[in-house]
Amino acid sequence: MDVKNFNTIPETLPIKKIVKETDSIWTFQFEYELGSKPGQFVMLWIPGVDEKPFSIAYDGGDEFWLTIAKVGEATEELFKLKEGDLVGLRGPFGNGYSWSKGEHLVLLAGGYGAAPLYGLARAAVEDGCKVDFVVGARSDSMLLYEDRVGELGGNVKYHAATDDGSKGHKGYNTEVLEEILAKESGVSQIYACGPEMMMKRAAEIARDKGIKSELALERYMKCGFGVCGQCCVDDSGICVCKEGTVFEGERALGFSEFGKYHRDSVGRKVEW
Amino acid sequence: MKLHTNMANLKVNFCGVEFENPTVLASGVLGVTAASLKRVVEMGAGGVTTKSIWMEEHKGHKNPTMFGTEHFFLNAVGLSDAGIEKARGLFAEYGEPAGSGAENVRPAPVIASIVAGKQSEFADLTEEIVKLQPDIIEVNISCPNVEDEMGIPFACDLLQAAEVTKVVKRKLDELESKIPMIVKLSPNVPNIGRIAKACAEEGADGFCAINTIGPGMVIDLKTRKPILANRVGGVSGPAIKPVAVKCVNDIWKATGLPIIGTGGVLTGEDAVEMMMAGATLVGMGTMVYYRDAAGFGEVVQEMDKWCDENGVGDVGDVVGTIS
């Protein structure tokens, strides 16, 4: 896959390993030098079925992971595949997150957002950063990546928030974010990945505290590389796939559609 | 937005519509929303074409729908669109025609691309589109990606192409509309000049040529599957420019009518070449894959530079000057 030389024909490769996080959330691991940065995504081709964008959960140089939820037709078919079966890959696309060495970062994950933020946490920790990793989910069985985050060592603290109170704080992960910011004064940046309304709240909290934030926006995509125009947001008209998917919180708050609507496969506005 | 040095005149009049420069965003690229179209104008395009509009919602094909190499681009998006209702919203957001005195004026001319499955359906669609006051109507009868549903494109058959042109022209006359109407032609025919002439005789004011070539196909060696979900798709990009230039020249010789020359144009020199072949405006779509939307401003600067270096004071003087 040589995106820099304009080659975006999918590269076909076998699934190396499948790790079942839950019944409906699996991590697909590949042996491949993807060359991605935390926060980027790939277009995954399920041959004969469909091709969809997925955030990269982790890129270890010679391997990378995608953590995917079985939510529709395409992922139903993907979940029928076994280790050794072939899938196609285009990418990496998107701009990725940014951080500096030795900073104190707070990562806020809603549901599946925990996976790409894990990749960020792991890279940030290697840069000497201190990380508060906050995950929100409906119940403790849906809290992703808790063990893996635990393995990142003493500089990473895992906080859980569950709707039903089965683990950690009973309520929203944004409430945990507010608690952390109330106690800690040296937080450099907040990163949010998950449902748009959660990310909007996180950006507002960050703005109130005068702290920078980065959000990973999600929009319907066809090409992933800035041509089809499906993922363009109002009213700036920029493509989420090309100038994002990661945007500074202030900038995202300035998009007229952010937190209000997105568009479907035929370009119709759909409210969140 | 003026990005060029303004040493040569780059303004062009196409069917009575003024363009600040000869570059136009081709249909199917960055044309789903008004915000995206406006951004392309900010980046330097002289005009923009919407993604093809249907009367009713039309789902496109599943993915993969597009990918490219340094030589060519392949797509089978399948003319996805939300229908005329969404188009109304797009036009309201994009702005009112120039000279209307309205507060929200369009940043540049907008070409409404319209598409239908049956010739007769073009009549009602034309009526609805006229209400939105596009600067130009582009009749898309040449998409090669919907053969499974719609059969061979109308543009590949002289009588069918002429019939669609007649239906649209008749409706425009009935509505006493002065909006120019151009037909987007297909290169996948033995004699594009003859088809263009037939459309001209039925009232076309001009043409957009060419749509994509083929259809073409790319097969993945490991799975042995064609990559596009539609299996086949239209070919665009640098590899098709020679075919596009020749087609534009054929249409020019056959009709003498204004043409938006499209196909494989990536640079200012490519654009000049297209104009020499007979194009008055130059459409670019796949160029965005190689140079981003910012490529529009760069191409305009390159055209300006070519004009300066070659003693051309008005870029319009180049049209049809192939010897």
Chai-1 contact restraints between the chains, C-beta under 6 A:
chainA,res_idxA,chainB,res_idxB,connection_type,confidence,min_distance_angstrom,max_distance_angstrom,comment,restraint_id
A,N5,B,E70,contact,1.0,0.0,6.0,A-B,restraint_1
A,F6,B,G68,contact,1.0,0.0,6.0,A-B,restraint_2
A,F6,B,E70,contact,1.0,0.0,6.0,A-B,restraint_3
A,N7,B,T69,contact,1.0,0.0,6.0,A-B,restraint_4
A,T8,B,F67,contact,1.0,0.0,6.0,A-B,restraint_5
A,T8,B,G68,contact,1.0,0.0,6.0,A-B,restraint_6
A,I9,B,F67,contact,1.0,0.0,6.0,A-B,restraint_7
A,T12,B,D220,contact,1.0,0.0,6.0,A-B,restraint_8
A,T12,B,K222,contact,1.0,0.0,6.0,A-B,restraint_9
A,T12,B,T223,contact,1.0,0.0,6.0,A-B,restraint_10
A,W45,B,P64,contact,1.0,0.0,6.0,A-B,restraint_11
A,P47,B,T223,contact,1.0,0.0,6.0,A-B,restraint_12
A,P47,B,K225,contact,1.0,0.0,6.0,A-B,restraint_13
A,G48,B,K225,contact,1.0,0.0,6.0,A-B,restraint_14
A,D50,B,K62,contact,1.0,0.0,6.0,A-B,restraint_15
A,D50,B,N63,contact,1.0,0.0,6.0,A-B,restraint_16
A,E51,B,N63,contact,1.0,0.0,6.0,A-B,restraint_17
A,E51,B,P64,contact,1.0,0.0,6.0,A-B,restraint_18
A,L86,B,K222,contact,1.0,0.0,6.0,A-B,restraint_19
A,L86,B,T223,contact,1.0,0.0,6.0,A-B,restraint_20
A,K222,B,T65,contact,1.0,0.0,6.0,A-B,restraint_21
A,C223,B,M66,contact,1.0,0.0,6.0,A-B,restraint_22
A,V227,B,V29,contact,1.0,0.0,6.0,A-B,restraint_23
A,V227,B,V288,contact,1.0,0.0,6.0,A-B,restraint_24
A,V227,B,Y289,contact,1.0,0.0,6.0,A-B,restraint_25
A,G229,B,L30,contact,1.0,0.0,6.0,A-B,restraint_26
A,G229,B,G31,contact,1.0,0.0,6.0,A-B,restraint_27
A,G229,B,V32,contact,1.0,0.0,6.0,A-B,restraint_28
A,G229,B,S36,contact,1.0,0.0,6.0,A-B,restraint_29
A,Q230,B,V32,contact,1.0,0.0,6.0,A-B,restraint_30
A,C232,B,T33,contact,1.0,0.0,6.0,A-B,restraint_31
A,C232,B,S36,contact,1.0,0.0,6.0,A-B,restraint_32
A,D234,B,A35,contact,1.0,0.0,6.0,A-B,restraint_33
A,D235,B,A35,contact,1.0,0.0,6.0,A-B,restraint_34
A,G237,B,A35,contact,1.0,0.0,6.0,A-B,restraint_35
A,G237,B,S36,contact,1.0,0.0,6.0,A-B,restraint_36
A,G237,B,K38,contact,1.0,0.0,6.0,A-B,restraint_37
A,G237,B,R39,contact,1.0,0.0,6.0,A-B,restraint_38
A,V266,B,E57,contact,1.0,0.0,6.0,A-B,restraint_39
A,V266,B,S80,contact,1.0,0.0,6.0,A-B,restraint_40
A,V266,B,D81,contact,1.0,0.0,6.0,A-B,restraint_41
A,V266,B,A82,contact,1.0,0.0,6.0,A-B,restraint_42
A,G267,B,V32,contact,1.0,0.0,6.0,A-B,restraint_43
A,G267,B,A82,contact,1.0,0.0,6.0,A-B,restraint_44
A,R268,B,A82,contact,1.0,0.0,6.0,A-B,restraint_45
A,R268,B,K86,contact,1.0,0.0,6.0,A-B,restraint_46
